[in-house]
Amino acid sequence: MNPNVVNSLFENKPLLMLAPMQGLTTRVLRQWFIDPVEPDMVFTEFMRVQTRSRKRVTRSDLSEVNSHRGEIPLVAQMIGHGEGPLCEAAEGLQLAGAQHLNLNLGCPYGRMLSGATGGELLREPLKLAALLGKLRARIKVDFSIKCRAGYEDPRQIFELLPVFADCGVDWLILHPRTVEQRYGGEADHRLTAEVAAICPLPLIANGDINDVATGLELLKIPGLSGLMLGRGALADPFLFERLRKRQIEPVPQVERSEQLRDYIGDLLPGYLEQFCGERQALMKLKDLLNFIPDSESQRILGKMKRAQSLEKFSKLLQEL
Ligand SMILES: Cc1cc2nc3c(=O)[nH]c(=O)nc-3n(C[C@H](O)[C@H](O)[C@H](O)COP(=O)(O)O)c2cc1C
């Protein structure tokens, strides 16, 4: 990869990215973030690379590559196994127009698929190195990795860093939990700081960045190129804006309720269109509510989760 291209991606550091979240960061949700919140980069949900079909990426996943208007970079994320299928998937995605490719080395549920994928790939670092080398040779756009600190040992990352660099990976997102930890315990950002001190690649910190104070503290880490926000961003999309303004004070409840009403209300028409039908759209909206922990609004949010029709859901939304 031409280093100038990668440098230009990171020239406006620190970057604030929206994390990929399967089932949640659909094109409609991403576009909503792009419009009022403008993350510096967004990701597709992981695309499962097919091992049994000659079409390595489904048509619907391929169409994700061109899903947004505007300039904000969209990273297409692959999850899968096998050099052949992954390389062919990478080629297919590039042909479809992908400008940024990422490999998932973090998903802790990799065994649920047909072979070791996601975080499971960290169990065999030699095989992983061979795979990354092959992929790099086929990827002409920038190639990043999103990984856990290790499979069972959080310090495995220090063995992985030179492998990533030698294989020509361009940049890295680190979620400092182990795969075995799944979502238990806390993301250990002391480890992020240790990694940032020696990492030869641009490094993005991810994991448990749920408020401005935590984000700003992390941005003090020398060498860090940015933050990736996942569940915190679903709960509070305007975290991006407040991080940029360094605004630590909590948002007054009236304003917060108004933001929530707009956020959920704006998604409604897009969900209806994308998910073909009221039931599906309602289910998807309820999935999102599970990530909004506001204690002040729990009573109404709880009722919204139980609503049986979009009409009822929309009425309750106005009561927030
Ligand atoms: C429901 C859900 C779905 C996720 N799907 C993906 C995914 O498709 N690809 C990926 O790399 N990570 C995925 N993740 C992990 C997140 O991107 C992120 O690394 C993790 O949630 C930690 O960041 P957070 O504490 O800011 O949420 C998912 C997480 C959740 C909770």
PDBQT file of the ligand as one rigid body, heavy atoms in Angstrom, charges set to zero:
ROOT
HETATM    1  C1  LIG A 401     -24.065  -6.553  19.129  1.00  0.00    +0.000 C 
HETATM    2  C2  LIG A 401     -22.632  -6.423  18.730  1.00  0.00    +0.000 A 
HETATM    3  C3  LIG A 401     -22.243  -6.748  17.442  1.00  0.00    +0.000 A 
HETATM    4  C4  LIG A 401     -20.900  -6.635  17.058  1.00  0.00    +0.000 A 
HETATM    5  N1  LIG A 401     -20.541  -6.907  15.756  1.00  0.00    +0.000 NA
HETATM    6  C5  LIG A 401     -19.253  -6.701  15.359  1.00  0.00    +0.000 A 
HETATM    7  C6  LIG A 401     -18.876  -6.833  13.994  1.00  0.00    +0.000 A 
HETATM    8  O1  LIG A 401     -19.687  -7.073  13.090  1.00  0.00    +0.000 OA
HETATM    9  N2  LIG A 401     -17.564  -6.673  13.688  1.00  0.00    +0.000 N 
HETATM   10  C7  LIG A 401     -16.629  -6.355  14.652  1.00  0.00    +0.000 A 
HETATM   11  O2  LIG A 401     -15.441  -6.207  14.336  1.00  0.00    +0.000 OA
HETATM   12  N3  LIG A 401     -16.969  -6.189  15.925  1.00  0.00    +0.000 NA
HETATM   13  C8  LIG A 401     -18.251  -6.334  16.303  1.00  0.00    +0.000 A 
HETATM   14  N4  LIG A 401     -18.605  -6.088  17.595  1.00  0.00    +0.000 N 
HETATM   15  C9  LIG A 401     -17.592  -5.588  18.530  1.00  0.00    +0.000 C 
HETATM   16  C10 LIG A 401     -17.587  -4.040  18.539  1.00  0.00    +0.000 C 
HETATM   17  O3  LIG A 401     -17.216  -3.533  17.271  1.00  0.00    +0.000 OA
HETATM   18  C11 LIG A 401     -16.605  -3.505  19.596  1.00  0.00    +0.000 C 
HETATM   19  O4  LIG A 401     -15.315  -3.972  19.290  1.00  0.00    +0.000 OA
HETATM   20  C12 LIG A 401     -16.971  -3.959  21.006  1.00  0.00    +0.000 C 
HETATM   21  O5  LIG A 401     -18.354  -3.798  21.256  1.00  0.00    +0.000 OA
HETATM   22  C13 LIG A 401     -16.181  -3.147  22.039  1.00  0.00    +0.000 C 
HETATM   23  O6  LIG A 401     -16.388  -1.773  21.855  1.00  0.00    +0.000 OA
HETATM   24  P1  LIG A 401     -17.478  -0.945  22.722  1.00  0.00    +0.000 P 
HETATM   25  O7  LIG A 401     -17.178  -1.206  24.166  1.00  0.00    +0.000 OA
HETATM   26  O8  LIG A 401     -17.239   0.497  22.318  1.00  0.00    +0.000 OA
HETATM   27  O9  LIG A 401     -18.809  -1.454  22.352  1.00  0.00    +0.000 OA
HETATM   28  C14 LIG A 401     -19.924  -6.194  17.997  1.00  0.00    +0.000 A 
HETATM   29  C15 LIG A 401     -20.339  -5.883  19.297  1.00  0.00    +0.000 A 
HETATM   30  C16 LIG A 401     -21.657  -5.970  19.663  1.00  0.00    +0.000 A 
HETATM   31  C17 LIG A 401     -22.055  -5.594  21.069  1.00  0.00    +0.000 C 
ENDROOT
TORSDOF 0
